[in-house]
Structure formats: structure tokens, C-alpha cells
Amino acid sequence: MEKTFKWVLWQNFGAAIDMLKETIHLCPDTLWQRKGRFFYMAYHTTIFLDYYLSIPVKEFNPPLPYTLVDPDKLPKGAIDDVMPDRLYTRAEMLQWLDSIRARCKTLITESSDARLMERWIRDDELNLHLGCPSLVKDYSILEILFYNFRHVQHHVAQLNLMLRAEANTAADWISHAD
């Protein structure tokens, strides 16, 4: 059952990442280059996908850097205080997602049951990088995987809604990862 469970989790999580990639791929240049809500949400989703897969968290080092900005000084369209240092290209984002996807698959399919039950973040890592939401600070690796999976799927739905409204397109449903 252990092998089956991990494979099913990967098939679904991988599909969510693939759908995120597809929304970014489908985004028209005009929508992407506005550096508005679509770009910020795609970046937010990707950086937190990467962060929640970083074990140990102290080694989190995203290839597309960010700056934490005072919440009172956020630009229009920003969805949190984690601001990309510049407007990254869709190609840069997609390349980053490819590397994250590979790490995610390895973590899920190659971890032992004992590893998946270890705590995701240590106390001395709670305030590093992006900070850790208090509700996930005691999550096991398995719990943070599910939390992360749901977070990606949530934002993919929002990105698809924006694509439909502004470009009359959206990513098709991807049932499972290749």
C-alpha cells in the first residue's frame, strides 16, 4: 500500500504542477508583462511550492530572487509581501517549475514512511526566508506535501479564472502526471 499511496499522491501533485505550468505557458505576453495580478500570483504559487518542498528550510534558495516588502508599500496586483526582484520571463518561471517538479517527485516517491512523518520545519528555521505560517509549523513532511498540493491547486484555479476573463483561454484539466 505504501508504494501505491505515494504513487497516487505524486500523480495528483505532479498534475497540479503541470497545470500551473500550463497556465503560465498559456498566459499572453500582454497579460504577463503588465506585472500585475497574474504574474504576482504565478510567482507566489511557485515560490511557496519551492519553499514548502525545501527540507531543510534553511537551504531554501530560489533561483528567481525575491524581497520582502512592507505590506503598506505593495504594488497594485500584489498578493502578499513576497515580491519578485524583477519581472521574470515565463521561460524562467517554467524552467524553475521543472526543477521543483523533479524535487517533488523524488521527495514523494523515494521517502520512507518514517521520513514522511518527520517534522517539516525546525524551530530555528521558523523565521528564515519567507517566514512560516503558524498553522503549518508542526506539520510532518507528509502534511506539508498535502498543504502544498492544495495551495498550488487553489491558485491554479484562480490563474485559470484570470485567463478565461482576460484572454478567453485556460489550461485543460490534467488528470495525472506523466
C-alpha positions as a Markdown table, in Angstrom:
| # | Residue | x | y | z |
|---|---|---|---|---|
| 1 | Met | 0.0 | 0.0 | 0.0 |
| 2 | Glu | 2.9 | 2.4 | 0.8 |
| 3 | Lys | 4.2 | 2.4 | -2.7 |
| 4 | Thr | 0.6 | 2.8 | -4.2 |
| 5 | Phe | -0.2 | 5.7 | -1.9 |
| 6 | Lys | 3.0 | 7.5 | -2.7 |
| 7 | Trp | 2.5 | 7.0 | -6.5 |
| 8 | Val | -1.1 | 8.2 | -6.3 |
| 9 | Leu | 0.0 | 11.3 | -4.3 |
| 10 | Trp | 2.7 | 12.0 | -6.9 |
| 11 | Gln | 0.3 | 11.5 | -9.8 |
| 12 | Asn | -2.0 | 14.1 | -8.4 |
| 13 | Phe | 0.6 | 16.6 | -7.1 |
| 14 | Gly | 2.5 | 16.3 | -10.4 |
| 15 | Ala | -0.7 | 17.0 | -12.3 |
| 16 | Ala | -1.3 | 20.2 | -10.2 |
| 17 | Ile | 2.3 | 21.4 | -11.0 |
| 18 | Asp | 1.7 | 20.6 | -14.7 |
| 19 | Met | -1.5 | 22.6 | -14.7 |
| 20 | Leu | 0.4 | 25.5 | -13.1 |
| 21 | Lys | 3.0 | 25.3 | -15.8 |
| 22 | Glu | 0.2 | 25.2 | -18.4 |
| 23 | Thr | -1.4 | 28.4 | -17.1 |
| 24 | Ile | 1.9 | 30.2 | -17.3 |
| 25 | His | 2.5 | 28.8 | -20.8 |
| 26 | Leu | -0.9 | 30.0 | -22.0 |
| 27 | Cys | -0.7 | 33.5 | -20.5 |
| 28 | Pro | -0.5 | 36.1 | -23.3 |
| 29 | Asp | 2.6 | 38.3 | -23.3 |
| 30 | Thr | 0.4 | 41.4 | -22.7 |
| 31 | Leu | -1.1 | 39.9 | -19.5 |
| 32 | Trp | 2.2 | 38.6 | -18.2 |
| 33 | Gln | 4.2 | 41.8 | -18.9 |
| 34 | Arg | 1.7 | 44.0 | -17.1 |
| 35 | Lys | 3.4 | 42.7 | -13.9 |
| 36 | Gly | 0.0 | 42.6 | -12.4 |
| 37 | Arg | -2.1 | 40.0 | -10.5 |
| 38 | Phe | -1.4 | 37.1 | -12.9 |
| 39 | Phe | 2.4 | 37.5 | -12.7 |
| 40 | Tyr | 2.4 | 38.0 | -8.9 |
| 41 | Met | 0.1 | 35.0 | -8.3 |
| 42 | Ala | 2.2 | 32.7 | -10.6 |
| 43 | Tyr | 5.3 | 33.8 | -8.7 |
| 44 | His | 3.6 | 33.5 | -5.3 |
| 45 | Thr | 2.5 | 30.0 | -6.1 |
| 46 | Thr | 5.9 | 28.9 | -7.5 |
| 47 | Ile | 8.0 | 30.4 | -4.7 |
| 48 | Phe | 5.8 | 28.8 | -2.0 |
| 49 | Leu | 5.8 | 25.5 | -3.9 |
| 50 | Asp | 9.6 | 25.6 | -3.7 |
| 51 | Tyr | 9.7 | 26.8 | -0.1 |
| 52 | Tyr | 7.4 | 24.0 | 1.2 |
| 53 | Leu | 9.5 | 21.4 | -0.6 |
| 54 | Ser | 12.7 | 22.7 | 1.0 |
| 55 | Ile | 14.0 | 20.3 | 3.5 |
| 56 | Pro | 15.7 | 21.6 | 5.5 |
| 57 | Val | 14.2 | 25.0 | 5.1 |
| 58 | Lys | 17.5 | 26.7 | 5.8 |
| 59 | Glu | 18.6 | 25.6 | 2.3 |
| 60 | Phe | 15.8 | 27.3 | 0.5 |
| 61 | Asn | 17.4 | 29.3 | -2.2 |
| 62 | Pro | 15.1 | 30.2 | -5.1 |
| 63 | Pro | 16.7 | 30.8 | -8.4 |
| 64 | Leu | 14.4 | 33.8 | -9.1 |
| 65 | Pro | 15.0 | 36.0 | -6.0 |
| 66 | Tyr | 12.5 | 38.0 | -4.0 |
| 67 | Thr | 12.4 | 40.8 | -1.5 |
| 68 | Leu | 10.1 | 41.0 | 1.5 |
| 69 | Val | 8.2 | 44.3 | 1.2 |
| 70 | Asp | 6.4 | 46.3 | 3.8 |
| 71 | Pro | 2.7 | 45.4 | 3.4 |
| 72 | Asp | 1.8 | 49.1 | 3.2 |
| 73 | Lys | 4.0 | 49.6 | 0.2 |
| 74 | Leu | 2.8 | 46.7 | -2.1 |
| 75 | Pro | 2.4 | 47.5 | -5.8 |
| 76 | Lys | -1.0 | 47.1 | -7.4 |
| 77 | Gly | -1.8 | 43.4 | -8.0 |
| 78 | Ala | 0.5 | 42.0 | -5.4 |
| 79 | Ile | -1.0 | 39.2 | -3.3 |
| 80 | Asp | 1.5 | 39.2 | -0.4 |
| 81 | Asp | 4.7 | 40.8 | 0.8 |
| 82 | Val | 7.0 | 38.3 | -1.1 |
| 83 | Met | 7.9 | 40.4 | -4.1 |
| 84 | Pro | 9.9 | 39.2 | -7.1 |
| 85 | Asp | 13.0 | 41.3 | -7.6 |
| 86 | Arg | 12.0 | 41.9 | -11.2 |
| 87 | Leu | 9.6 | 40.7 | -13.9 |
| 88 | Tyr | 10.8 | 37.2 | -14.6 |
| 89 | Thr | 10.0 | 35.7 | -18.0 |
| 90 | Arg | 7.6 | 32.9 | -18.5 |
| 91 | Ala | 10.6 | 30.8 | -19.7 |
| 92 | Glu | 12.4 | 31.5 | -16.4 |
| 93 | Met | 9.4 | 30.5 | -14.4 |
| 94 | Leu | 8.8 | 27.3 | -16.4 |
| 95 | Gln | 12.4 | 26.3 | -16.0 |
| 96 | Trp | 12.2 | 26.8 | -12.3 |
| 97 | Leu | 9.0 | 24.8 | -12.1 |
| 98 | Asp | 10.7 | 21.9 | -14.0 |
| 99 | Ser | 13.4 | 21.7 | -11.3 |
| 100 | Ile | 10.8 | 22.0 | -8.5 |
| 101 | Arg | 8.7 | 19.3 | -10.1 |
| 102 | Ala | 11.6 | 16.9 | -10.2 |
| 103 | Arg | 12.4 | 17.5 | -6.5 |
| 104 | Cys | 8.8 | 17.0 | -5.6 |
| 105 | Lys | 8.6 | 13.7 | -7.4 |
| 106 | Thr | 11.8 | 12.4 | -5.7 |
| 107 | Leu | 10.6 | 13.5 | -2.3 |
| 108 | Ile | 7.3 | 11.8 | -2.6 |
| 109 | Thr | 8.3 | 8.6 | -4.4 |
| 110 | Glu | 11.7 | 7.9 | -2.6 |
| 111 | Ser | 10.9 | 8.9 | 1.0 |
| 112 | Ser | 10.3 | 6.2 | 3.6 |
| 113 | Asp | 7.3 | 6.2 | 5.8 |
| 114 | Ala | 9.5 | 7.4 | 8.7 |
| 115 | Arg | 10.9 | 10.2 | 6.6 |
| 116 | Leu | 7.4 | 11.4 | 5.6 |
| 117 | Met | 6.4 | 11.5 | 9.3 |
| 118 | Glu | 9.4 | 13.7 | 10.3 |
| 119 | Arg | 8.6 | 17.3 | 11.2 |
| 120 | Trp | 8.9 | 19.6 | 8.1 |
| 121 | Ile | 10.5 | 22.6 | 9.7 |
| 122 | Arg | 12.8 | 23.0 | 12.7 |
| 123 | Asp | 12.2 | 25.7 | 15.4 |
| 124 | Asp | 15.4 | 27.6 | 14.4 |
| 125 | Glu | 14.1 | 27.8 | 10.8 |
| 126 | Leu | 10.6 | 29.3 | 11.5 |
| 127 | Asn | 11.6 | 32.9 | 10.8 |
| 128 | Leu | 14.0 | 32.3 | 7.9 |
| 129 | His | 13.3 | 33.3 | 4.4 |
| 130 | Leu | 9.5 | 33.8 | 3.9 |
| 131 | Gly | 8.6 | 33.0 | 7.5 |
| 132 | Cys | 6.4 | 30.1 | 8.4 |
| 133 | Pro | 2.6 | 30.3 | 8.8 |
| 134 | Ser | 1.9 | 29.2 | 12.4 |
| 135 | Leu | -0.7 | 26.7 | 11.3 |
| 136 | Val | 1.9 | 24.6 | 9.5 |
| 137 | Lys | 4.9 | 24.9 | 11.8 |
| 138 | Asp | 4.3 | 21.5 | 13.4 |
| 139 | Tyr | 3.4 | 19.7 | 10.1 |
| 140 | Ser | 5.1 | 16.5 | 9.2 |
| 141 | Ile | 6.6 | 16.3 | 5.7 |
| 142 | Leu | 3.5 | 14.4 | 4.5 |
| 143 | Glu | 1.2 | 17.1 | 5.9 |
| 144 | Ile | 3.2 | 19.9 | 4.2 |
| 145 | Leu | 3.0 | 17.9 | 1.0 |
| 146 | Phe | -0.8 | 17.9 | 1.1 |
| 147 | Tyr | -0.9 | 21.5 | 2.2 |
| 148 | Asn | 1.4 | 22.5 | -0.7 |
| 149 | Phe | -0.6 | 20.4 | -3.2 |
| 150 | Arg | -3.8 | 22.2 | -2.1 |
| 151 | His | -2.1 | 25.6 | -2.2 |
| 152 | Val | -1.0 | 25.0 | -5.8 |
| 153 | Gln | -4.4 | 23.7 | -6.9 |
| 154 | His | -6.1 | 26.7 | -5.3 |
| 155 | His | -4.0 | 29.2 | -7.2 |
| 156 | Val | -4.1 | 27.3 | -10.5 |
| 157 | Ala | -7.9 | 27.7 | -10.3 |
| 158 | Gln | -7.5 | 31.5 | -9.8 |
| 159 | Leu | -5.0 | 31.7 | -12.6 |
| 160 | Asn | -7.3 | 29.8 | -14.9 |
| 161 | Leu | -10.1 | 32.2 | -14.0 |
| 162 | Met | -8.0 | 35.2 | -14.9 |
| 163 | Leu | -7.0 | 33.5 | -18.2 |
| 164 | Arg | -10.7 | 32.9 | -19.1 |
| 165 | Ala | -11.6 | 36.5 | -18.2 |
| 166 | Glu | -8.8 | 38.3 | -19.9 |
| 167 | Ala | -7.6 | 36.0 | -22.7 |
| 168 | Asn | -10.6 | 33.7 | -23.3 |
| 169 | Thr | -8.4 | 30.6 | -22.7 |
| 170 | Ala | -7.5 | 28.4 | -19.8 |
| 171 | Ala | -5.4 | 25.3 | -19.1 |
| 172 | Asp | -7.1 | 22.0 | -19.7 |
| 173 | Trp | -7.6 | 19.6 | -16.8 |
| 174 | Ile | -4.6 | 17.3 | -16.4 |
| 175 | Ser | -5.7 | 14.1 | -14.7 |
| 176 | His | -2.3 | 12.7 | -13.7 |
| 177 | Ala | 1.4 | 13.5 | -14.0 |
| 178 | Asp | 3.4 | 11.8 | -16.8 |
